[in-house]
C-alpha cells in the first residue's frame, strides 16, 4: 500500500480489482480545509478515462506493470504468440487483448506488451509500420494532381485509404493508432 503522496504520472493503481494508470495529478492545498489530490486516470484494459479525488495521505493500492519488448511469432487458435528476444520465453496473448494491433502485425513485428502478475494487459505497437499493398484498383492517368483516395488492402488484410496513384506491390508507412496512410517507402 502506498499513500497519495506517492502518486505520479504513469503510476498504476488497483481500484476495485481493475488497473488504472495516472495520466494527470495535482496536489491541492486550499486555504481552508485539508489538502487533497485530484487525478485523471485511464483504465489500462478498456481505455476509459475518469477523474477521481483523494484526501491527502489516503492509502492507495499500487500495481506493478511490467512493459517489455516482444517479437510476434505466429497465431495459435485464438492466441497470438510472442517471444521475449532476450530470454526466448514465449507468451500467449488472447485475441481480445491484442485488439486492433493485429491489423498491423506480421511475423517478426516488435511490440511492447504490458503484463501484470503474468497476465498480458495490452499490446502496444510502434507509432508506424511499413506494409505492402496487396490489392488496389489501378490509378487513372491524371489522378496524380488531385487529392483523392482509394481503398487498398495491405498484406495483413487491413484495408486503408491511399492516394489514387499508388499501385499494388508498393510499400507504405501506416499509422498504427488510426490506420492512416503516412507515405510511400522506397526500398
Protein Blocks (a to p, Z undefined) as FASTA:
>chain_A
ZZfklgcehiacdeehiacddfbdcddddfbdcdddddddddfklopacdddddehiacd
dddddddddddfbdehjaccdddfklopacdddfklnmmmlmmccehiacddddeehiaf
bdcddfbdcdddfbdcdddehilmpccdcddddfkopacdddfkbcehiacdddfklopa
fbdcdZZ
